[in-house]
């Protein structure tokens, strides 16, 4: 709150939106982190099944990181 006036962030907190968005943002960050670890592991030649065990990603998803769009 600035000078008694609610900011946009204050309104979001009062409406309960920020907790949901924070949770969604954390999950997106975790997913991006798993993907980054998988890509790095692929670049170092680790087997797909091992990368899957480490990251929790399925082998098909990991394989998609090696395609032409990767």
C-alpha positions in Angstrom: 0.0 0.0 0.0 1.4 3.4 -1.0 0.0 6.5 0.8 -3.2 4.6 1.7 -3.8 3.6 -1.9 -3.9 0.0 -2.9 -1.5 -1.1 -5.5 -2.3 -3.7 -8.1 -0.2 -6.2 -6.2 -2.2 -5.4 -3.0 -5.5 -6.1 -4.8 -4.1 -9.4 -6.1 -3.1 -10.5 -2.6 -6.5 -9.5 -1.2 -8.3 -11.5 -3.9 -6.0 -14.5 -3.3 -4.5 -14.7 -6.7 -0.9 -14.4 -5.8 -0.7 -17.8 -4.0 -2.1 -19.6 -7.0 0.2 -17.7 -9.4 3.2 -18.4 -7.2 2.5 -22.1 -7.1 2.0 -22.2 -10.9 5.3 -20.3 -11.3 7.2 -22.6 -9.0 5.9 -25.6 -11.0 6.8 -24.1 -14.3 10.3 -23.4 -12.9 10.7 -26.9 -11.7 9.7 -28.3 -15.1 12.1 -25.9 -16.9 14.8 -27.1 -14.4 14.1 -30.8 -15.1 14.3 -30.1 -18.9 17.6 -28.2 -18.5 19.1 -31.0 -16.5 17.9 -33.5 -19.1 19.4 -31.5 -22.0 22.7 -31.1 -20.1 22.8 -34.9 -19.4 22.1 -35.7 -23.0 24.9 -33.4 -24.1 27.2 -35.4 -21.8 26.0 -38.7 -23.3 24.1 -40.1 -20.3 21.7 -42.9 -21.2 18.0 -41.9 -21.7 16.7 -44.2 -19.0 19.2 -42.8 -16.5 18.2 -39.2 -17.4 14.6 -40.2 -16.9 15.3 -41.6 -13.4 17.2 -38.4 -12.5 14.7 -35.9 -13.9 11.4 -37.7 -13.6 10.8 -37.0 -17.3 9.6 -39.8 -19.7 12.0 -41.1 -22.4 9.8 -39.7 -25.2 10.1 -36.2 -23.7 13.8 -36.5 -23.3 14.1 -37.7 -26.9 12.3 -34.6 -28.1 15.2 -32.5 -26.8 17.5 -34.1 -29.5 15.3 -33.3 -32.5 15.8 -30.5 -35.0 13.8 -28.0 -33.0 15.7 -28.7 -29.8 
